[in-house]
Amino acid sequence: MRSQDRALHCSASRGKNGFVFGRSDDEIPPDSITERITPRVISVGLLILMTVLASLGIVLSLLFLIFNITYRHAKYVNI
């Protein structure tokens, strides 16, 4: 993919000298990675739901483990 193709899909403007800038036409973009810390917020209901589902998954896996250890010599579990 050429740089012109990538430039068509972003929201940057084309400068006077043909380069793509995200700011003004005369400013050279920084030659580094810019990290932006954006806090993400989830609702309390979603947090509770995911915690309950994760807990149920852990309990279910422990029950399967106990069942397999208890009946490990039985033929229907051993298969």
C-alpha positions in Angstrom: 0.0 0.0 0.0 1.4 3.4 -1.0 1.6 6.2 1.5 -0.9 8.2 -0.6 -3.4 5.3 -0.2 -3.0 5.4 3.6 -3.3 9.1 3.6 -6.8 8.9 2.0 -8.1 6.9 4.9 -7.0 9.1 7.8 -8.3 12.5 8.9 -5.0 14.4 8.3 -4.6 17.3 5.8 -2.1 17.5 3.0 0.6 20.1 3.5 2.2 22.4 1.0 5.2 20.1 0.2 3.0 17.0 -0.3 3.5 15.4 3.1 0.6 14.5 5.3 0.4 16.3 8.6 -2.0 15.9 11.5 -1.6 19.5 12.6 -0.9 22.7 10.5 0.6 22.7 7.0 4.0 24.0 8.1 4.6 21.9 11.1 6.8 18.8 10.9 5.3 15.8 12.8 7.2 14.5 15.8 9.5 11.5 15.2 8.4 9.5 18.2 5.5 7.5 19.5 2.9 9.6 21.3 1.2 7.7 24.1 -2.2 9.0 25.4 -3.6 7.5 28.5 -7.3 7.4 28.2 -9.2 6.2 31.2 -12.0 3.7 30.3 -15.0 3.5 32.6 -17.4 0.6 32.8 -20.7 0.5 34.6 -21.0 -1.1 38.0 -23.6 -3.5 36.7 -21.3 -4.8 34.0 -18.5 -5.2 36.5 -20.7 -7.2 38.8 -22.0 -9.3 35.9 -18.5 -10.1 34.7 -17.3 -10.9 38.2 -20.2 -13.3 38.8 -19.7 -15.0 35.5 -15.9 -15.4 36.1 -16.6 -16.7 39.6 -19.1 -19.3 38.3 -16.6 -20.4 35.7 -13.9 -20.9 38.4 -16.4 -22.9 40.6 -17.5 -25.0 37.6 -14.0 -25.8 36.7 -13.2 -26.8 40.3 -16.3 -29.1 40.3 -15.1 -30.7 37.1 -11.7 -31.2 38.6 -13.1 -32.8 41.8 -15.4 -35.0 39.7 -12.5 -36.2 37.5 -10.3 -36.9 40.5 -13.1 -38.7 42.3 -14.1 -40.9 39.4 -10.8 -41.2 37.6 -10.9 -45.0 37.6 -14.4 -45.2 36.2 -14.6 -46.2 32.6 -17.1 -43.5 31.5 -14.8 -40.8 32.9 -11.6 -42.3 31.7 -12.6 -42.2 28.1 
